[in-house]
Amino acid sequence: MSATTLTLLLPGPLRAVAEDLVAAYRQARRAEVTFRFGPFTPAGDLVRRIRAGETADVVVADSVDYLRELEEAGDIDAAWAVAGSRLAVLVRPGLPLTLVTGRRQVPGETPPWPDPLDYGEVCPADLVRRDLRVVLPDPAADPCGEYAVGMFERAALVEAAREKVQAGHWAFAPGTVELPGYLVRGEADVGITYESAARDLLGRGVRALRLPPELTMEDEIVFAAATLRRGPAPDLAEDFAGFLLGPDGQAVLQRAGFLPPPAWAV
């Protein structure tokens, strides 16, 4: 590996874990590699940037469909599934959880790591039938928003969700990075994002609720990595992709709340 600089294009959900991945890579390889990051934007934006000619070595997207577009265009050779996740529901600071779940007793403090999602389970029907303002990432560019829409479809709640949109009780954040701001500013009551992202936000007064197991979309959510054909450091890029797939990279991702990728994607 002669090159010592690696440029990564990572989606918003990986922003919180990016520096940990870099540190673990340097330690595992005992190499002083300089990392450059593109903007932590939705996967749809990353693909558009690459198609417009932006140079990078490795791209990660939280949907294999987006990387398939790059493969068909000849920008990458193949993609490898590196992680999974599941959806969770975030609740804005100060909002009584009883208004979301109907539970009478709520824990008084944040549960300790590694299981901070013990505030209970919420049924999606409560999110669309109660007078709650809902925010999710824009499904037009962010796979997390697509998975959230798929969750409502799986729960047979599309019509009820459409009524909330028409009533003005629904908002689309540009991406997963921007979504928590809607809750912190009080512009939305609940938000739908990845559980891995929820774990990173619990110190800001935002609380998280689980969805029923059959509605977490865990069976569909895939984070996949690919090396770009025109990347300036192909050997280093391939090595970093191997690191993400290997035990050291997987350990970092799973400590951050990510899951192993679904079996069908491996």
Backbone torsions as a table, in degrees:
resi	resn	phi	psi	omega
1	MET	NA	96.2	-177.3
2	SER	-79.6	-37.8	179.4
3	ALA	-70.1	146.3	-178.8
4	THR	-123.2	9.2	177.2
5	THR	-123.0	131.7	-177.3
6	LEU	-126.9	127.4	179.8
7	THR	-104.6	124.4	-176.8
8	LEU	-114.8	136.8	169.3
9	LEU	-110.8	108.5	-175.2
10	LEU	-119.2	145.3	178.2
11	PRO	-76.2	163.6	-178.1
12	GLY	-49.3	-42.3	-177.6
13	PRO	-61.4	-15.6	179.7
14	LEU	-98.1	1.5	-177.1
15	ARG	-59.3	-43.8	-174.9
16	ALA	-68.4	-23.9	-176.2
17	VAL	-104.6	-2.8	-173.7
18	ALA	-59.6	-47.8	-177.5
19	GLU	-66.8	-33.7	176.8
20	ASP	-66.3	-38.1	177.1
21	LEU	-64.4	-43.0	179.5
22	VAL	-61.9	-46.8	-179.1
23	ALA	-62.3	-41.7	-179.7
24	ALA	-66.8	-36.6	178.7
25	TYR	-65.0	-46.5	-179.9
26	ARG	-61.0	-40.1	-179.8
27	GLN	-69.4	-42.0	-178.0
28	ALA	-67.6	-37.1	-177.0
29	ARG	-94.6	-10.0	-176.5
30	ARG	51.4	47.9	-176.3
31	ALA	-132.2	141.9	176.5
32	GLU	-91.0	85.3	-179.6
33	VAL	-101.3	133.7	175.6
34	THR	-89.3	128.0	-179.8
35	PHE	-108.2	136.3	172.9
36	ARG	-118.5	135.2	-178.7
37	PHE	-112.5	137.1	168.3
38	GLY	-79.4	-179.2	179.3
39	PRO	-65.5	140.0	179.7
40	PHE	-83.4	77.1	-175.5
41	THR	-111.9	171.8	178.4
42	PRO	-58.3	154.6	-177.0
43	ALA	-57.6	-35.7	178.9
44	GLY	-61.1	-38.2	177.9
45	ASP	-69.5	-40.1	178.9
46	LEU	-60.4	-43.0	179.5
47	VAL	-63.4	-42.4	179.1
48	ARG	-62.1	-39.2	179.9
49	ARG	-64.8	-41.1	179.5
50	ILE	-67.5	-43.7	179.7
51	ARG	-63.7	-26.1	178.8
52	ALA	-83.8	-2.0	174.3
53	GLY	109.2	4.0	179.3
54	GLU	-64.8	139.0	-177.1
55	THR	-95.0	135.1	175.4
56	ALA	-157.9	170.7	179.9
57	ASP	-102.7	-42.3	-177.2
58	VAL	-132.6	137.9	173.9
59	VAL	-124.8	141.0	175.0
60	VAL	-124.3	136.3	177.8
61	ALA	-133.5	149.3	179.2
62	ASP	-92.2	34.4	174.0
63	SER	-163.3	128.3	178.1
64	VAL	-69.1	-22.2	179.9
65	ASP	-63.0	-40.1	-180.0
66	TYR	-66.4	-40.3	178.3
67	LEU	-71.3	-29.3	176.5
68	ARG	-62.7	-34.4	176.3
69	GLU	-61.9	-41.1	178.3
70	LEU	-68.6	-35.9	178.8
71	GLU	-65.4	-43.0	179.7
72	GLU	-65.7	-28.7	179.2
73	ALA	-84.6	-5.1	179.1
74	GLY	84.3	12.6	-179.5
75	ASP	-81.4	-25.9	178.0
76	ILE	-135.0	161.9	177.3
77	ASP	-90.7	-43.4	-177.2
78	ALA	-161.9	167.2	178.5
79	ALA	-126.8	150.1	179.9
80	TRP	-122.9	131.6	177.1
81	ALA	-71.0	127.1	-176.7
82	VAL	-117.8	-17.8	-177.9
83	ALA	-164.4	164.6	172.8
84	GLY	-129.9	179.5	175.3
85	SER	-161.6	-176.2	174.7
86	ARG	-143.7	157.6	179.6
87	LEU	-78.4	149.6	174.1
88	ALA	-142.5	167.2	-179.0
89	VAL	-112.4	126.3	176.4
90	LEU	-97.6	145.0	-179.4
91	VAL	-119.6	134.1	-176.0
92	ARG	-65.1	152.4	177.5
93	PRO	-57.9	136.3	175.2
94	GLY	89.0	-14.0	179.9
95	LEU	-82.3	120.8	178.4
96	PRO	-58.4	129.8	-178.5
97	LEU	-64.5	-22.5	178.6
98	THR	-61.7	-26.5	178.3
99	LEU	-73.2	-16.9	-179.6
100	VAL	-100.3	-43.6	-172.4
101	THR	-106.9	-19.7	-175.5
102	GLY	82.9	0.7	178.7
103	ARG	-71.2	143.9	179.6
104	ARG	-86.8	-33.7	-178.0
105	GLN	-113.1	132.2	-178.0
106	VAL	-126.6	135.9	177.2
107	PRO	-55.4	146.0	-175.8
108	GLY	-87.9	-9.7	-179.4
109	GLU	-146.2	163.4	-179.0
110	THR	-66.2	126.3	177.4
111	PRO	-60.7	151.3	-177.5
112	PRO	-73.1	155.1	171.1
113	TRP	-57.9	144.7	12.8
114	PRO	-102.1	17.5	-177.2
115	ASP	-127.2	75.1	-176.3
116	PRO	-84.5	6.3	-177.1
117	LEU	-102.6	39.2	-177.4
118	ASP	-96.9	23.3	175.4
119	TYR	-80.0	-3.5	175.5
120	GLY	117.8	-173.7	-177.1
121	GLU	-116.1	143.9	179.2
122	VAL	-120.5	141.4	176.2
123	CYS	-90.1	131.7	179.1
124	PRO	-54.5	-28.6	178.7
125	ALA	-60.3	-32.9	178.2
126	ASP	-67.9	-32.1	-178.1
127	LEU	-69.0	-29.9	-177.0
128	VAL	-101.0	-17.6	-177.2
129	ARG	-96.4	-22.9	179.4
130	ARG	-91.9	164.8	-176.8
131	ASP	-81.5	67.5	-179.3
132	LEU	-116.9	140.5	174.4
133	ARG	-88.3	124.4	-173.8
134	VAL	-110.5	139.2	173.5
135	VAL	-128.9	140.1	173.6
136	LEU	-143.6	159.4	178.6
137	PRO	-60.8	147.3	-178.0
138	ASP	-63.0	115.1	-178.0
139	PRO	-67.9	-10.2	179.2
140	ALA	-69.4	-23.0	-178.0
141	ALA	-137.0	-18.6	-174.5
142	ASP	-110.6	117.7	-179.9
143	PRO	-56.3	-31.2	178.9
144	CYS	-59.8	-38.7	176.3
145	GLY	-65.7	-37.0	176.4
146	GLU	-62.7	-44.0	179.3
147	TYR	-64.0	-37.5	178.9
148	ALA	-64.2	-43.1	176.2
149	VAL	-62.1	-41.2	177.8
150	GLY	-62.0	-33.7	177.4
151	MET	-63.7	-44.8	178.7
152	PHE	-66.3	-35.9	175.8
153	GLU	-64.2	-43.1	180.0
154	ARG	-63.8	-31.9	179.5
155	ALA	-86.4	3.9	-179.2
156	ALA	58.4	43.3	-177.2
157	LEU	-122.3	20.9	-176.7
158	VAL	-63.1	-44.2	-178.4
159	GLU	-64.8	-41.4	178.4
160	ALA	-64.8	-38.5	177.3
161	ALA	-65.3	-40.0	178.9
162	ARG	-61.6	-37.2	178.0
163	GLU	-65.3	-35.7	177.4
164	LYS	-67.2	-37.3	177.2
165	VAL	-61.4	-46.4	-179.2
166	GLN	-65.2	-28.9	179.7
167	ALA	-82.8	-4.2	179.7
168	GLY	80.7	17.9	-179.2
169	HIS	-103.0	26.6	-175.6
170	TRP	-140.6	136.6	178.4
171	ALA	-137.4	153.0	176.1
172	PHE	-115.6	118.8	174.7
173	ALA	-79.3	150.9	178.6
174	PRO	-56.6	-32.3	179.9
175	GLY	-168.5	-178.3	-179.2
176	THR	-65.8	-29.7	-179.8
177	VAL	-65.6	-40.3	-176.8
178	GLU	-81.9	-20.8	-173.3
179	LEU	-56.3	-45.9	-177.9
180	PRO	-58.3	-29.1	179.6
181	GLY	-61.5	-33.4	177.2
182	TYR	-61.5	-35.7	-179.3
183	LEU	-78.6	-44.3	-178.8
184	VAL	-63.5	-37.6	179.6
185	ARG	-81.3	-5.3	179.7
186	GLY	79.2	17.0	180.0
187	GLU	-83.4	-12.4	176.1
188	ALA	-147.2	155.2	-179.6
189	ASP	-93.0	-39.5	-179.8
190	VAL	-137.1	150.4	178.3
191	GLY	-134.9	152.9	-179.3
192	ILE	-114.3	124.0	-179.9
193	THR	-152.1	-172.3	178.6
194	TYR	-74.6	146.3	175.7
195	GLU	-59.6	-37.0	178.6
196	SER	-60.5	-37.6	177.1
197	ALA	-71.2	-36.0	179.7
198	ALA	-61.0	-39.4	-179.5
199	ARG	-61.4	-32.6	-177.6
200	ASP	-77.6	-12.1	-172.7
201	LEU	-105.9	-5.3	-169.1
202	LEU	-69.1	-15.3	177.3
203	GLY	-79.9	-3.6	-176.6
204	ARG	-103.1	17.0	179.8
205	GLY	85.7	-6.1	176.9
206	VAL	-81.9	131.5	178.7
207	ARG	-108.4	159.9	-175.0
208	ALA	-126.0	146.3	176.9
209	LEU	-124.9	146.1	176.0
210	ARG	-81.9	154.1	168.8
211	LEU	-96.4	159.5	174.4
212	PRO	-55.9	142.9	-174.6
213	PRO	-50.7	-36.6	-176.9
214	GLU	-75.6	-6.6	-177.1
215	LEU	-118.3	10.1	-179.9
216	THR	-78.6	-13.1	-177.7
217	MET	65.3	18.4	179.2
218	GLU	-58.0	-29.5	-178.5
219	ASP	-75.1	-10.0	-178.6
220	GLU	-115.5	-26.1	-172.6
221	ILE	-74.3	122.9	-179.3
222	VAL	-137.4	128.8	168.2
223	PHE	-98.6	124.2	-176.9
224	ALA	-126.3	147.6	-179.1
225	ALA	-117.5	151.6	177.2
226	ALA	-149.4	150.9	173.3
227	THR	-97.3	140.3	-178.2
228	LEU	-86.3	138.4	-177.1
229	ARG	-61.6	-37.5	-177.1
230	ARG	-95.5	14.9	178.3
231	GLY	-64.2	144.7	-176.7
232	PRO	-75.2	-13.9	-177.6
233	ALA	-131.0	69.0	-173.6
234	PRO	-62.7	-40.0	-179.3
235	ASP	-66.8	-43.0	179.0
236	LEU	-66.9	-37.9	179.1
237	ALA	-63.0	-44.7	179.6
238	GLU	-64.3	-37.4	179.0
239	ASP	-66.8	-39.9	179.5
240	PHE	-67.0	-39.2	176.6
241	ALA	-61.1	-40.7	176.6
242	GLY	-63.9	-35.6	176.4
243	PHE	-62.3	-43.7	179.5
244	LEU	-60.2	-36.1	-178.7
245	LEU	-79.4	-22.7	-174.4
246	GLY	-83.2	178.5	-174.6
247	PRO	-62.6	-35.3	-178.6
248	ASP	-68.5	-46.1	178.4
249	GLY	-66.7	-40.6	179.1
250	GLN	-64.1	-35.7	179.2
251	ALA	-63.6	-42.4	179.2
252	VAL	-64.0	-46.4	-178.1
253	LEU	-63.1	-42.2	-176.7
254	GLN	-75.2	-28.5	172.9
255	ARG	-65.4	-28.7	179.8
256	ALA	-84.7	3.2	176.1
257	GLY	100.0	1.2	175.7
258	PHE	-78.6	161.7	-178.6
259	LEU	-110.6	162.6	167.2
260	PRO	-61.0	150.4	-179.8
261	PRO	-65.6	154.1	176.7
262	PRO	-55.2	147.5	-175.3
263	ALA	-57.9	-34.4	-176.6
264	TRP	-67.9	-21.4	-175.3
265	ALA	-93.2	-9.0	-175.8
266	VAL	-81.9	NA	NA
